[in-house]
Amino acid sequence: MNLEARKIEFVQEFLKLQSEEAISHLEKILRKEKQAAEDRIFKPMTQDEVNKRIDQSESDFRNNRFKSSSELLAKYE
């Protein structure tokens, strides 16, 4: 069965549901899946965002707001 046929069958079964609890459950699953799909989409930063991040990183380094790689590794050992 192809995807389109599966969707149609799903919608037909969904329309037959009488349980508000079941519909709520399916709505939650749909929202969760939509959010997961949106999160998987790569959204590149603009040049301005990159520059702001560089400026913030340089400022953090100048003001000793950073951790060395050995500190980070120790945290996860």
C-alpha positions as CSV (number, residue, x, y, z in Angstrom):
1,M,0.0,0.0,0.0
2,N,1.5,3.4,-1.0
3,L,1.6,6.4,1.3
4,E,-1.4,8.2,-0.3
5,A,-3.6,5.1,0.2
6,R,-2.4,4.7,3.8
7,K,-3.2,8.4,4.5
8,I,-6.7,8.0,3.1
9,E,-7.3,4.9,5.1
10,F,-6.0,6.6,8.3
11,V,-8.3,9.6,7.7
12,Q,-11.3,7.3,7.1
13,E,-10.6,5.4,10.4
14,F,-10.0,8.7,12.2
15,L,-13.4,10.1,11.1
16,K,-15.0,7.0,12.6
17,L,-13.6,7.6,16.1
18,Q,-16.0,8.5,18.8
19,S,-13.6,8.7,21.7
20,E,-12.5,12.2,22.6
21,E,-9.6,10.7,24.5
22,A,-8.4,8.8,21.4
23,I,-8.7,12.0,19.3
24,S,-6.8,14.0,21.9
25,H,-4.1,11.3,22.0
26,L,-3.7,11.4,18.2
27,E,-3.6,15.2,18.2
28,K,-0.8,15.2,20.7
29,I,1.1,12.7,18.5
30,L,0.6,14.8,15.4
31,R,1.8,18.0,17.2
32,K,4.9,16.1,18.5
33,E,5.7,14.8,15.0
34,K,5.2,18.2,13.4
35,Q,7.6,19.8,16.0
36,A,10.2,17.0,15.5
37,A,10.0,17.6,11.7
38,E,10.5,21.3,12.2
39,D,13.4,20.7,14.5
40,R,15.1,18.5,11.9
41,I,15.0,21.2,9.3
42,F,18.4,23.0,9.1
43,K,18.0,26.7,9.5
44,P,21.3,28.4,8.6
45,M,22.3,31.6,10.5
46,T,22.4,34.9,8.7
47,Q,25.7,36.6,8.3
48,D,24.6,39.1,11.0
49,E,23.8,36.2,13.4
50,V,27.3,34.7,12.8
51,N,29.0,38.0,13.4
52,K,27.1,38.6,16.6
53,R,28.0,35.1,17.8
54,I,31.7,35.7,17.0
55,D,31.6,39.1,18.8
56,Q,30.0,37.4,21.9
57,S,32.6,34.6,21.8
58,E,35.5,37.0,21.6
59,S,34.0,39.0,24.5
60,D,33.5,35.9,26.6
61,F,37.1,34.8,26.0
62,R,38.5,38.3,26.9
63,N,36.5,38.2,30.1
64,N,37.5,34.6,31.0
65,R,34.0,33.3,30.5
66,F,35.0,30.0,29.0
67,K,36.0,26.4,29.9
68,S,39.1,24.7,28.6
69,S,38.8,21.4,26.7
70,S,40.3,19.6,29.7
71,E,37.6,21.0,32.0
72,L,34.9,19.9,29.6
73,L,36.4,16.4,29.2
74,A,36.7,16.1,33.0
75,K,33.0,16.9,33.3
76,Y,32.1,13.9,31.2
77,E,34.6,11.3,32.4
